[in-house]
Amino acid sequence: MTKLKFLFDYGSPTTYLAWKRLPGLLERSGAALEPVPILLGAVFKATGNASPAMIPAKARWMFEDMALWAKVAGTTLAANPHFPVNTTRLMRGAVLAIDRGEFDAYSSAMFDGMWQDARDMGDATVVGQVLESAGLDPAAYAAAAEDTAIKDRLRASTEAAVAAGVFGAPSFFVGDRLFFGQDRMDFVEAALKGDLRA
């Protein structure tokens, strides 16, 4: 079975749009998802990149573009008044979620909390409420945010992503080939099916 590496950060609205499209892509391609949590801020710092939100003209264009993508996909995309949010604790939780076999439920809760319900996901109390509503254990995820081994694993996956050429999120790897952006998912699907050459 072909693997699709999905490099993500819950603070990225384009990654949220990608997340909503992933189930269909995986079903059509028969690929197995390999989720890779990364710290997008650290990737930006290491690569000299920056969030489009920091460039006013680009930010205006991008949010209009994302709204179009969301409309076409039938996905709710809310403007989060708390954005940008420090997602370090959320991303450490993603490491635990993978270990616990709760990745889908956890990621849906985090992405929806941020980009569908426009919650303040930088607030630990709010995150706990979101987790509880999703049937997940808030105490376990709060502990994970302080766990040295989990911190080290997230740091290592971020550093490995940069070393592999990643400069933003969402990023996908099919084999060694990097695809960046939710608007490249048709190319990702074609590559998974063996239909993309070059």
Backbone torsions as a table, in degrees:
resi	resn	phi	psi	omega
1	MET	NA	133.0	179.6
2	THR	-70.8	139.3	178.0
3	LYS	-99.0	142.0	172.7
4	LEU	-116.9	113.6	175.4
5	LYS	-84.2	128.2	-176.7
6	PHE	-119.6	109.2	-179.5
7	LEU	-99.8	126.3	-165.2
8	PHE	-148.0	160.2	170.3
9	ASP	-144.3	132.0	-176.2
10	TYR	-64.6	-15.9	-179.6
11	GLY	-80.4	-2.3	-177.7
12	SER	-98.3	116.9	179.5
13	PRO	-66.3	-31.4	177.2
14	THR	-69.8	-30.5	176.2
15	THR	-70.1	-34.4	173.3
16	TYR	-59.4	-44.8	178.0
17	LEU	-62.5	-39.5	177.0
18	ALA	-63.2	-41.5	-179.5
19	TRP	-58.8	-40.5	-179.1
20	LYS	-68.2	-26.7	-179.0
21	ARG	-90.7	-16.3	-173.6
22	LEU	-61.0	-42.7	-177.7
23	PRO	-56.3	-43.7	178.9
24	GLY	-64.9	-41.7	178.8
25	LEU	-61.5	-44.6	-179.3
26	LEU	-65.7	-39.3	179.4
27	GLU	-65.0	-43.4	-177.7
28	ARG	-70.6	-34.6	-174.8
29	SER	-92.5	-20.1	-176.5
30	GLY	73.8	15.0	-178.0
31	ALA	-80.5	157.4	175.0
32	ALA	-102.4	132.7	-177.3
33	LEU	-83.0	132.6	171.6
34	GLU	-117.5	96.6	-177.2
35	PRO	-75.7	139.1	-179.7
36	VAL	-130.6	99.6	177.6
37	PRO	-67.8	137.3	176.0
38	ILE	-137.1	161.2	174.2
39	LEU	-98.5	107.4	-173.4
40	LEU	-63.1	-38.1	178.0
41	GLY	-60.1	-40.3	178.7
42	ALA	-68.5	-36.0	176.2
43	VAL	-63.5	-46.1	178.0
44	PHE	-57.3	-46.3	-178.2
45	LYS	-62.8	-42.6	-177.0
46	ALA	-70.7	-28.6	-174.3
47	THR	-104.4	-5.3	-176.7
48	GLY	76.7	13.9	178.4
49	ASN	-87.1	173.1	178.4
50	ALA	-150.3	155.0	176.8
51	SER	-63.1	137.4	174.6
52	PRO	-57.1	-25.0	179.6
53	ALA	-63.4	-18.5	-179.4
54	MET	-84.2	-7.0	-179.6
55	ILE	-116.7	101.9	-169.3
56	PRO	-49.9	-48.5	-177.7
57	ALA	-65.1	-41.6	179.0
58	LYS	-66.9	-39.4	179.7
59	ALA	-61.3	-45.2	178.6
60	ARG	-59.3	-47.4	179.8
61	TRP	-62.5	-44.2	-173.8
62	MET	-65.9	-40.8	-179.9
63	PHE	-68.4	-33.2	173.6
64	GLU	-66.7	-41.3	179.3
65	ASP	-63.9	-44.2	178.9
66	MET	-63.1	-36.7	178.0
67	ALA	-62.7	-37.1	176.7
68	LEU	-65.6	-46.1	178.3
69	TRP	-59.3	-43.8	-179.7
70	ALA	-62.7	-41.5	179.9
71	LYS	-63.1	-45.4	-179.6
72	VAL	-62.3	-37.8	-177.9
73	ALA	-84.0	-8.9	-177.0
74	GLY	71.2	31.7	-177.2
75	THR	-108.2	137.3	173.9
76	THR	-77.5	127.2	175.8
77	LEU	-129.3	110.5	-178.4
78	ALA	-98.7	144.6	172.4
79	ALA	-75.7	117.0	-176.9
80	ASN	-87.9	116.6	-177.7
81	PRO	-68.7	-12.6	-179.5
82	HIS	-91.8	-3.5	-178.2
83	PHE	-72.1	140.2	-0.2
84	PRO	-80.9	151.4	-177.8
85	VAL	-117.3	139.4	172.5
86	ASN	-73.6	114.1	-173.9
87	THR	-99.3	12.1	-175.6
88	THR	-54.3	-47.8	-179.2
89	ARG	-65.4	-38.1	179.5
90	LEU	-64.6	-40.2	-177.5
91	MET	-73.0	-32.9	172.4
92	ARG	-63.9	-37.6	176.1
93	GLY	-62.2	-33.8	178.6
94	ALA	-62.7	-36.3	177.2
95	VAL	-61.3	-45.9	178.3
96	LEU	-64.4	-41.7	-178.7
97	ALA	-58.8	-39.5	177.1
98	ILE	-62.9	-45.2	179.9
99	ASP	-61.4	-36.6	-174.7
100	ARG	-88.5	-1.0	-177.3
101	GLY	71.6	26.1	-177.2
102	GLU	-116.2	20.0	-172.2
103	PHE	-59.4	-46.5	-177.7
104	ASP	-62.3	-47.7	-178.4
105	ALA	-65.5	-42.9	-178.9
106	TYR	-65.5	-46.8	-177.4
107	SER	-65.7	-40.3	176.7
108	SER	-60.8	-40.7	179.5
109	ALA	-65.3	-43.1	-178.0
110	MET	-69.5	-48.4	-180.0
111	PHE	-63.0	-44.9	-178.7
112	ASP	-67.4	-38.6	177.2
113	GLY	-58.6	-40.8	-177.1
114	MET	-78.0	-48.6	-164.9
115	TRP	-114.4	-6.0	174.4
116	GLN	-108.7	-43.7	-176.1
117	ASP	-100.5	-7.1	177.4
118	ALA	53.9	43.4	177.5
119	ARG	-80.9	162.4	176.4
120	ASP	-85.0	87.5	-174.4
121	MET	-80.4	4.9	170.1
122	GLY	-89.9	-4.5	-179.1
123	ASP	-98.7	117.6	-175.8
124	ALA	-59.8	-34.3	179.2
125	THR	-65.9	-42.8	178.2
126	VAL	-63.6	-43.8	179.1
127	VAL	-59.4	-42.7	177.8
128	GLY	-60.1	-40.2	177.9
129	GLN	-64.7	-42.2	179.5
130	VAL	-63.4	-43.1	179.4
131	LEU	-63.8	-44.9	-179.7
132	GLU	-61.3	-41.9	178.7
133	SER	-63.1	-28.3	-179.9
134	ALA	-87.7	1.8	179.3
135	GLY	79.1	21.7	179.8
136	LEU	-107.0	162.5	-173.5
137	ASP	-89.7	102.9	-178.1
138	PRO	-58.7	-37.2	-177.7
139	ALA	-64.4	-39.9	179.9
140	ALA	-64.4	-40.5	-178.5
141	TYR	-75.5	-31.7	174.4
142	ALA	-64.9	-40.3	178.4
143	ALA	-66.2	-38.0	-179.4
144	ALA	-61.5	-33.4	-178.4
145	ALA	-65.1	-19.9	-179.7
146	GLU	-108.2	1.9	-175.3
147	ASP	-80.0	123.0	-175.6
148	THR	-61.0	-41.0	-178.6
149	ALA	-64.6	-40.1	178.9
150	ILE	-68.2	-41.9	175.9
151	LYS	-56.3	-45.0	-178.1
152	ASP	-65.5	-38.4	179.9
153	ARG	-67.0	-40.5	178.4
154	LEU	-66.3	-41.5	178.0
155	ARG	-61.9	-43.4	-178.7
156	ALA	-64.7	-41.0	-179.4
157	SER	-68.0	-32.8	177.4
158	THR	-69.0	-45.3	179.1
159	GLU	-63.9	-39.1	178.5
160	ALA	-65.8	-37.3	178.2
161	ALA	-62.1	-46.3	178.7
162	VAL	-60.8	-43.4	179.9
163	ALA	-62.5	-28.3	-179.7
164	ALA	-86.0	-1.2	176.9
165	GLY	103.7	5.6	-179.9
166	VAL	-73.1	137.9	-180.0
167	PHE	-131.0	-1.4	-179.7
168	GLY	-170.4	-174.9	-179.6
169	ALA	-139.1	146.4	3.1
170	PRO	-79.0	147.2	171.8
171	SER	-123.9	147.4	-179.1
172	PHE	-130.8	144.6	170.3
173	PHE	-122.6	128.0	167.2
174	VAL	-112.6	107.3	-168.6
175	GLY	63.6	-128.8	179.3
176	ASP	-95.1	1.9	-174.7
177	ARG	-89.6	125.9	-179.2
178	LEU	-92.2	134.1	171.5
179	PHE	-123.9	132.0	-179.3
180	PHE	-115.3	131.4	171.8
181	GLY	100.7	144.2	178.4
182	GLN	-67.3	-19.4	178.6
183	ASP	-81.8	3.4	175.3
184	ARG	-108.6	12.8	-174.3
185	MET	-69.9	-23.8	173.5
186	ASP	-65.5	-38.0	176.6
187	PHE	-67.1	-39.3	177.8
188	VAL	-59.4	-47.6	-179.3
189	GLU	-62.4	-42.2	178.9
190	ALA	-63.1	-39.8	179.0
191	ALA	-65.6	-39.4	179.0
192	LEU	-64.2	-33.3	-179.5
193	LYS	-85.9	-2.8	-179.3
194	GLY	78.3	17.8	-176.3
195	ASP	-97.3	-1.6	-176.2
196	LEU	-106.8	123.3	178.1
197	ARG	-117.1	160.0	176.8
198	ALA	116.3	NA	NA
